[in-house]
Amino acid sequence: MTSRTRRIVPPVVAVLSAALFAAGCAGEPGAAAVVNGETISESELAETTEALAPFLNAEVGPDLMLATMIQAPVLLDVAAEHGVAASVDETETYLDGLSAQAQVEAPESYPAGAIEVARFLIVSGELGQSPDAQAIGAAMNEQMAELDVEISPRYGSWDPELAEGSAIAPAQHDWLLAPAAPPEQG
């Protein structure tokens, strides 16, 4: 190995190691999150976001979509225990209706993640009308707190206590420096 090679290899290895570490979630390559041992892949997150984007009033970032994908199974289970549910067929009909309203061609089939998020939206709307909404919300919050969730660092960190509508706290990258204040002119 030449002296030039010895000087180049360590920094390259360090950069590649850091990239590999940040690319996955808890050793799960391609994972956006791991919830109770179940992986939500980067591709599933992207596919779900892409499928639902034409129907959303605002651009939804991947962190908010990921939070919804994590929360959806909990809400759907708790709601079902209280007699509130939306079937896959109902959900596909709902999405087809949204496609018609948005004047977007409905796909032949929707990805599983998009179906689950749409079921979450339908059931959330129905729960808002329920006289048991407060009890259902408390049961959901209790179950959310018990989840074992690992988030890829690119999306932030899991915090089911957040009140901003997402249970994912924004990523704080220690290696990025805050911009310096401009010098005072006087």
One Martini backbone bead per residue (centre of mass of N, CA, C, O) as a GRO file, in nm:
protein
  186
    1MET     BB    1   0.096   0.036   0.024
    2THR     BB    2   0.072   0.350  -0.018
    3SER     BB    3   0.076   0.657   0.124
    4ARG     BB    4  -0.176   0.758  -0.023
    5THR     BB    5  -0.362   0.523   0.047
    6ARG     BB    6  -0.336   0.552   0.360
    7ARG     BB    7  -0.477   0.843   0.355
    8ILE     BB    8  -0.757   0.762   0.209
    9VAL     BB    9  -0.894   0.514   0.340
   10PRO     BB   10  -0.993   0.604   0.624
   11PRO     BB   11  -1.199   0.825   0.533
   12VAL     BB   12  -1.369   0.643   0.351
   13VAL     BB   13  -1.453   0.439   0.564
   14ALA     BB   14  -1.590   0.642   0.753
   15VAL     BB   15  -1.805   0.744   0.555
   16LEU     BB   16  -1.933   0.468   0.483
   17SER     BB   17  -2.007   0.389   0.771
   18ALA     BB   18  -2.195   0.630   0.828
   19ALA     BB   19  -2.391   0.575   0.594
   20LEU     BB   20  -2.477   0.291   0.684
   21PHE     BB   21  -2.583   0.372   0.963
   22ALA     BB   22  -2.798   0.593   0.854
   23ALA     BB   23  -2.967   0.415   0.644
   24GLY     BB   24  -3.076   0.264   0.885
   25CYS     BB   25  -3.263   0.057   1.124
   26ALA     BB   26  -3.130  -0.119   1.354
   27GLY     BB   27  -2.991  -0.301   1.115
   28GLU     BB   28  -3.214  -0.228   0.888
   29PRO     BB   29  -3.208  -0.237   0.578
   30GLY     BB   30  -3.448  -0.013   0.450
   31ALA     BB   31  -3.554   0.112   0.716
   32ALA     BB   32  -3.775   0.338   0.863
   33ALA     BB   33  -3.907   0.114   1.059
   34VAL     BB   34  -3.954  -0.051   1.384
   35VAL     BB   35  -4.246  -0.243   1.496
   36ASN     BB   36  -4.249  -0.488   1.694
   37GLY     BB   37  -4.051  -0.623   1.453
   38GLU     BB   38  -4.179  -0.454   1.226
   39THR     BB   39  -4.129  -0.351   0.899
   40ILE     BB   40  -4.082  -0.028   0.752
   41SER     BB   41  -4.012   0.054   0.450
   42GLU     BB   42  -3.897   0.278   0.233
   43SER     BB   43  -4.072   0.177  -0.006
   44GLU     BB   44  -4.344   0.179   0.143
   45LEU     BB   45  -4.342   0.478   0.210
   46ALA     BB   46  -4.318   0.585  -0.081
   47GLU     BB   47  -4.566   0.438  -0.198
   48THR     BB   48  -4.777   0.565  -0.009
   49THR     BB   49  -4.721   0.861  -0.067
   50GLU     BB   50  -4.770   0.846  -0.375
   51ALA     BB   51  -5.066   0.734  -0.367
   52LEU     BB   52  -5.179   0.988  -0.173
   53ALA     BB   53  -5.094   1.272  -0.284
   54PRO     BB   54  -5.349   1.354  -0.470
   55PHE     BB   55  -5.546   1.372  -0.187
   56LEU     BB   56  -5.384   1.591  -0.058
   57ASN     BB   57  -5.384   1.925   0.052
   58ALA     BB   58  -5.091   1.860   0.143
   59GLU     BB   59  -4.773   1.822   0.194
   60VAL     BB   60  -4.637   1.515   0.296
   61GLY     BB   61  -4.413   1.406   0.488
   62PRO     BB   62  -4.242   1.125   0.576
   63ASP     BB   63  -4.278   1.156   0.884
   64LEU     BB   64  -4.592   1.170   0.888
   65MET     BB   65  -4.645   0.908   0.735
   66LEU     BB   66  -4.493   0.726   0.930
   67ALA     BB   67  -4.662   0.788   1.180
   68THR     BB   68  -4.926   0.681   1.056
   69MET     BB   69  -4.821   0.389   1.001
   70ILE     BB   70  -4.778   0.333   1.306
   71GLN     BB   71  -5.073   0.415   1.418
   72ALA     BB   72  -5.291   0.261   1.255
   73PRO     BB   73  -5.310  -0.023   1.393
   74VAL     BB   74  -5.399   0.086   1.665
   75LEU     BB   75  -5.654   0.236   1.589
   76LEU     BB   76  -5.796  -0.001   1.445
   77ASP     BB   77  -5.809  -0.186   1.693
   78VAL     BB   78  -5.954   0.000   1.893
   79ALA     BB   79  -6.199   0.064   1.717
   80ALA     BB   80  -6.297  -0.230   1.682
   81GLU     BB   81  -6.356  -0.269   1.989
   82HIS     BB   82  -6.585  -0.017   1.932
   83GLY     BB   83  -6.725  -0.069   1.634
   84VAL     BB   84  -6.496   0.062   1.441
   85ALA     BB   85  -6.480   0.045   1.077
   86ALA     BB   86  -6.284  -0.041   0.770
   87SER     BB   87  -6.281  -0.177   0.485
   88VAL     BB   88  -6.120  -0.243   0.201
   89ASP     BB   89  -6.355  -0.186   0.011
   90GLU     BB   90  -6.433   0.089   0.128
   91THR     BB   91  -6.154   0.214   0.079
   92GLU     BB   92  -6.140   0.184  -0.226
   93THR     BB   93  -6.394   0.353  -0.278
   94TYR     BB   94  -6.287   0.607  -0.145
   95LEU     BB   95  -6.036   0.640  -0.333
   96ASP     BB   96  -6.194   0.651  -0.598
   97GLY     BB   97  -6.348   0.909  -0.521
   98LEU     BB   98  -6.095   1.085  -0.492
   99SER     BB   99  -6.001   1.049  -0.782
  100ALA     BB  100  -6.244   1.182  -0.914
  101GLN     BB  101  -6.220   1.458  -0.770
  102ALA     BB  102  -5.905   1.491  -0.871
  103GLN     BB  103  -5.873   1.382  -1.160
  104VAL     BB  104  -5.761   1.081  -1.112
  105GLU     BB  105  -5.634   0.792  -1.187
  106ALA     BB  106  -5.706   0.495  -1.081
  107PRO     BB  107  -5.574   0.235  -0.969
  108GLU     BB  108  -5.594  -0.100  -0.976
  109SER     BB  109  -5.411  -0.080  -0.713
  110TYR     BB  110  -5.333  -0.057  -0.374
  111PRO     BB  111  -5.130  -0.019  -0.142
  112ALA     BB  112  -5.124  -0.133   0.174
  113GLY     BB  113  -5.044   0.137   0.310
  114ALA     BB  114  -5.272   0.307   0.181
  115ILE     BB  115  -5.506   0.151   0.300
  116GLU     BB  116  -5.435   0.191   0.600
  117VAL     BB  117  -5.435   0.502   0.599
  118ALA     BB  118  -5.725   0.533   0.493
  119ARG     BB  119  -5.856   0.384   0.728
  120PHE     BB  120  -5.758   0.580   0.939
  121LEU     BB  121  -5.916   0.826   0.825
  122ILE     BB  122  -6.199   0.711   0.841
  123VAL     BB  123  -6.201   0.631   1.143
  124SER     BB  124  -6.131   0.906   1.258
  125GLY     BB  125  -6.390   1.043   1.159
  126GLU     BB  126  -6.586   0.854   1.314
  127LEU     BB  127  -6.470   0.909   1.603
  128GLY     BB  128  -6.549   1.215   1.612
  129GLN     BB  129  -6.869   1.112   1.646
  130SER     BB  130  -6.818   0.968   1.904
  131PRO     BB  131  -6.901   0.928   2.241
  132ASP     BB  132  -6.612   0.748   2.280
  133ALA     BB  133  -6.360   0.916   2.197
  134GLN     BB  134  -6.204   0.954   2.464
  135ALA     BB  135  -6.162   0.652   2.534
  136ILE     BB  136  -6.025   0.575   2.270
  137GLY     BB  137  -5.789   0.774   2.293
  138ALA     BB  138  -5.676   0.657   2.556
  139ALA     BB  139  -5.626   0.369   2.449
  140MET     BB  140  -5.435   0.451   2.225
  141ASN     BB  141  -5.219   0.596   2.396
  142GLU     BB  142  -5.147   0.347   2.562
  143GLN     BB  143  -5.053   0.170   2.320
  144MET     BB  144  -4.841   0.363   2.205
  145ALA     BB  145  -4.652   0.358   2.462
  146GLU     BB  146  -4.592   0.031   2.413
  147LEU     BB  147  -4.427   0.067   2.181
  148ASP     BB  148  -4.163  -0.064   1.973
  149VAL     BB  149  -3.964   0.202   1.841
  150GLU     BB  150  -3.771   0.243   1.537
  151ILE     BB  151  -3.601   0.509   1.382
  152SER     BB  152  -3.476   0.653   1.137
  153PRO     BB  153  -3.268   0.924   1.160
  154ARG     BB  154  -3.388   1.083   0.909
  155TYR     BB  155  -3.682   1.131   1.071
  156GLY     BB  156  -3.601   1.079   1.378
  157SER     BB  157  -3.802   1.042   1.674
  158TRP     BB  158  -3.977   0.870   1.902
  159ASP     BB  159  -4.291   1.042   2.033
  160PRO     BB  160  -4.607   0.986   2.164
  161GLU     BB  161  -4.631   1.283   2.322
  162LEU     BB  162  -4.678   1.448   2.094
  163ALA     BB  163  -4.888   1.743   1.974
  164GLU     BB  164  -4.828   1.799   1.644
  165GLY     BB  165  -4.945   1.515   1.496
  166SER     BB  166  -4.665   1.380   1.563
  167ALA     BB  167  -4.450   1.103   1.682
  168ILE     BB  168  -4.213   1.266   1.538
  169ALA     BB  169  -3.920   1.390   1.596
  170PRO     BB  170  -3.711   1.585   1.478
  171ALA     BB  171  -3.417   1.592   1.345
  172GLN     BB  172  -3.092   1.605   1.516
  173HIS     BB  173  -2.797   1.714   1.378
  174ASP     BB  174  -2.488   1.732   1.523
  175TRP     BB  175  -2.314   1.787   1.249
  176LEU     BB  176  -2.483   2.041   1.239
  177LEU     BB  177  -2.460   2.379   1.207
  178ALA     BB  178  -2.548   2.665   1.305
  179PRO     BB  179  -2.592   2.958   1.202
  180ALA     BB  180  -2.443   3.239   1.204
  181ALA     BB  181  -2.449   3.539   1.311
  182PRO     BB  182  -2.465   3.832   1.201
  183PRO     BB  183  -2.293   4.098   1.184
  184GLU     BB  184  -2.273   4.390   1.322
  185GLN     BB  185  -2.385   4.707   1.218
  186GLY     BB  186  -2.248   5.048   1.301
   0.00000   0.00000   0.00000
